[in-house]
Amino acid sequence: MPAETPIVASFRWAPEDTVLASRYLFRTQVRFAFRLLFALLLASLLVVSLYILWTKPFDVFFLILAVACFWALFLRRFEVMWWAKKRARKGPPGGRAIRWEFRENGVHVDTQDVGKSKIEWTGISNVAQSKDGFLVFFATSSNGWIPNAAFESEKDLSAFVTLLGEKKVAIRSV
């Protein structure tokens, strides 16, 4: 009986991986409708503040409101990415090689200089699939990021999705 060949995904963790994982984690936690509603509310507050500043004498409250709305709509994204990249350089996976092996009996994760772990398929609650990769949610309320480029080929990537389906792991797209 031949030994089973695992599906392998290996990559070196980069700060961009932290940014992508954070972005997709946020998208799984906050629905699109709420994000859109919040953005529309901020945009309308910004327009109203600018209108009042334009038509009335200088008012500090509306100036602060306009600056805060502008920051939240346009600049916060860049600040969040900057902080995430800074944390990623210092964090546990920063720059280390990570190897995921997906087998019939479970998932084996090996992180360079940190350690190895084996996760049973029942320990994976669901997987969020995006255009950039997969966010794996574990039953322990933690998650792991696997970029699409970590797979050796498109065949391995589609075999991974098929294996998730066989193991009855819920897949959702973000």
N, C-alpha and C positions, 0 to 999 in steps of 0.2 A: 504494500500500500504506500503510494508516494506521499511525502510530507506536504502539508498544505502550504501554498505560497501566499504570504501575507500581502495585503495592499499596503504600500509604503508611501508615506508623505514625510519628507524631511526638508528642513529649511533652517536658515540662521535667522534668529529673531532680530528684527530691525525696529527702530522707533516708529516707522510707518505702520508696522503691524499693530502696534498699540493704538495708534490713531484709528485705523480701520476697525479693529475689534471694539473700541469704545463707541465709535459711530454706530455700528450695527447693533451693539448691545442697547444703546439708547433707542434705536428704532424698534427693537423688540419690546421695550418697556413702555414707550409712549406712542400711542396710535397716531397715524398720519393726520386724522381729522383734528386732534388736539394740537398737534404741532402747527398745522395750517391756521387754525383758529387763533392761536397765540401770536403767530406772525402777523396775521391781519389786524389783530388788536394793537400790537406794537406799531404797525405801519400807520394805522389811523390815529393813534396818539401822537406819533411823530408829525403827521400832516397837520393836525389840529394845533399842536404846539408851535410849529413853524408859522402857521397862519396867524395865531395870536401874537407871536413875536413880531411879525411883519406889520400888523395893523395897529397894535397898541404900543404904548411906551414900553420900554425895557422892563421885563418882569423876570426875576431870578427863578421863580418856580418853574415857569414854562421853558426857560433856558436849560435848567437842570433836567427836566423831563425830556426835552428834545435830545440832549446829549445822551441820556440813559437809553432812550429808544434807539438812537442811531447806533450806539455801542452794541446793544442786544441784537439788533437786526444784522449789522454788517461786520463788526469787529470782534465780537465774542468768539466766533468760530476760529479765527486765527489765534486768539489767545489760548483757547482750549487746546488747539493742536500744538502750540508751542510748549505748554505745560505738560501735555501728554508725552511729547518727544523727550522733554527733559527728564521726566520720571522714568521713561523707558530705558534711557541710557544707564540709570542707576539701579533700576529694578532687577528682580531676580532673573527674568529670562533675557535681559538686555545683552544682545550680541552672541548669545549661546546657540549652539546647534540643537535643534529639537527634532526628534524622529518619532513619528507615529506609525505603528503597525496595527493594521486592522485584520483580525483573524476571526475564525468561526467562534472561538471560545472567549473572545473579548478584545480589548484594545490595550496595547502596550505602548507606553509613552516613555521615552528616554530623553532627558534634558541634560546636556553636557555639564559636568561638574556639579549638578544638583542632585540627580538621582533618577531612579526608574520607578514606574508604577504600572500596575495592571488594573484595568477597570472592566468589570463584567458588563455585558450589554444592558443588563437591568439597571446599571448605575448611570446610564445616559438617559436623561429625561426627554430631550428633544434636540433637534439640530436646526439652526436657522441658516438657510442658504442665501448667499448674496452673489452679486456679479464678481466679487473679488475673492470669495472663499466661504468657509463654513465656520459658524460659531457653535461649538458643541456645549450644551448645557448638561452638567452632571447633577445627579440627585443630591449632591452635597452643597448645592447652591453656589457652585463655582462654575467657571466656563473656560473653554480653551479655543484658540483661534487657529485655523488651518487655512493658509492662503491657497488658491487654486494652483499657483506656480509650484507648490511643494510636491505635487504629484508628478511622477516621472512622465506620464503621458495622459492624453485625454481618455484612453482606455481605462487607466487606473482610476481616474476621476469618476467615470461612469460606473465602474465596478464598485466603487465606494458607495455611490448613491444607491445602487442595486442592493448591496449588502445591508445598508441601513433599512431599506424596505423589507428585506428578508427577516431582519431582526426586529421588525415592528417598531422602529424608532421613528417618531413623528418628525417630518421634515416640513418646515415652513419657509417661505421666502420673505426676505426683507429688502 
